[in-house]
Amino acid sequence: MRPGTSWVPTDGRPSPAVLVMARAPRRGEVRRALEPLIGADACAALQSLLIARTVAWALDVAGGAVHVAHDPPDAAGELRPVVGDEVALFPQNGDGIAMRLADAASRVFARHAGPLLIVWPDVPRLRRSHAEAALGDLGAGCDVVLGPAVDGGLYLIGIARPLPRLFALPEQAWRSPDVMTVGFAAAREAGLEIGILRVERALHRPADARAALADPLVPDAVAQLLRRGP
């Protein structure tokens, strides 16, 4: 399927929207834990590449229903060449992760009634199967689907409808080094039915970079940046 065409699920479920939570690829402000390994310039280039790849995945999954919420708020001019002209681009608003997610998700739901996949551009190889699994769980009755990262964070959240209870979870649940465990417990306390995707390795730390270089399926462009010296 070419980018920009909407994927219609074969079981009759509505087509999804995708929200990408992206930090602008500014030198010295992104992937800082990788700077000793590959240098600040390569970290910025890696951030730009991961955003572009995530948006390409989103366009394949959701066609014209792709939205990018950016941080800092003045980064639209920097990000537009990276994400292209087919996506809606707007700043992240609010204090803390939960408020920013709640605001961005509400903006998307104001334009799109269907299920929403929220992703962070941290996984080097998102696949169609990630979307299929998340949407399948939502279609089966889950309130929320979580994609856990190896380091304890999340790379994807899927929701079928506006879900204030999820974003009302305490800020520490989102900032915990093991957000998956804390968030899972808190979400269960809120009475939410949860689906879990396969664990993926996000590119946050030098150990993640070394693991990615050992993976023959990691895209060549990502591997080339990870081989750069500081």
Residue, then its C-alpha position, 0 to 999 in steps of 0.5 A: m500500500r502506498p503512503g497516504t492511502s487509508w487502511v480499511p480493516t477487513d473485518g469492518r472496523p472503522s479506520p484508525a487515526v494515528l497520533v505521533m508524539a514527537r520531540a524536534p530533532r534539535r542538536g543536544e536536546v534529543r537521544r542524549a544518552l546516546e551522545p557518548l556513543i554516536g555524538a550529538d549530530a548523529c543523535a539529532a539525525l537519528q531523531s529526525l529519521l525515527i520521526a520520518r519512519t514513524v510518520a511513514w508507518a502512520l500514513d500506511v496505517a491511517g492514510g489522511a488521519v495522521h497527526v503529529a504533536h510536537d515539542p517544543p511548541d515552536a518546532a513546527g517549521e523544523l518538523r514540517p520538512v521531516v513529516g511532510d505535507e500530508v499530516a496535521l501538525f500541532p504543538q503539545n500543550g499542558d504540564g506533564i505527560a498525562m496532560r499533553l497526551a490528554d490534550a493531543a488525543s482530544r484534538v484528534f478525537a475532535r476530527h476523527a471518531g474512530p480508534l486512535l493509536i498514539v506512538w512515540p518515534d522510538v522503535p526503529r522498525l514499526r510494522r503493520s502487525h503492531a497496528e493490527a494487533a492493537l486494533g484487534d484488541l480494541g475491537a475485541g473489547c479492550d479499553v486500552v492497548l499498551g505497547p511496552a518497551v524493554d526499558g519499562g516505558l511505552y512505545l504505543i498506546g491504543i484507545a478506541r474512544p476518548l478515555p479521560r480515566l486513562f489520562a487522569l492517572p497520576e503523573q508518576a505513573w507516566r514517569s516511572p522507570d517501569v511505567m508499564t507495571v505502574g500504569f497497568a496497576a493504575a489502569r486496572e484500578a480505574g476499571l479499564e480492560i487492557g491489552i498488551l502488545r509484544v515488547e519492543r526495544a526503543l533506542h534510548r540507551p547505548a545498550d539499545a544501540r548495540a542490540a539494534l546493531a546486532d539485529p539484521l532486521v534493523p533498517d540500514a539507515v538507522a544502523q549507519l547512524l548508530r555506527r557513527g563515532p562521537 
